[in-house]
């Protein structure tokens, strides 16, 4: 009986560790998914489909990664960016303090549709007080935002209303 109990405890511990390890993936976006669909990744980046175009994004789903965003980066490949995942839909506001790259930001609603696209001006080492920095805001509560190199959406012909999904 002790052997059975010991084996059961070991099984539960191993299964629990594996479950914790598997939960380290970025949170899935809402919407239909299939258990057989394999998530594609490039290093730690996730493949994201915006309309018919593909980009690879870092996931910013924690307070610290959302606050850091793309600050201090001096370059970024054309097909890469960052997906910001918020705990719940809210009116979102971004600034470009300590950001050297000109960026586009698209805000995305719960139906995974783009609600707004803004072109954001890099502020780099600006000495402007925080309350004087330009803000780029969503027009309604959204749970997601995507930052890509400036001009990406226009170049791909992607506009408000376009659908996004994980590949």
Number of C-alpha atoms within 10 A of each C-alpha: 6 7 8 9 10 10 12 12 12 12 12 11 12 12 12 12 12 11 11 11 10 10 10 8 11 15 10 10 16 11 9 6 11 6 5 6 8 8 10 13 13 10 8 12 18 23 20 21 15 20 17 11 13 16 19 24 22 22 21 22 16 12 13 9 14 17 12 13 21 24 16 14 12 11 11 12 10 13 14 19 25 21 26 23 24 17 10 11 15 15 13 18 13 17 16 22 22 17 22 18 22 19 22 21 25 24 29 29 22 15 13 20 21 24 20 19 22 17 18 21 18 17 19 17 11 13 11 11 8 11 7 8 15 16 14 20 18 23 13 14 17 23 21 26 24 21 25 26 20 18 15 17 20 11 8 12 12 17 16 14 14 15 18 20 18 16 15
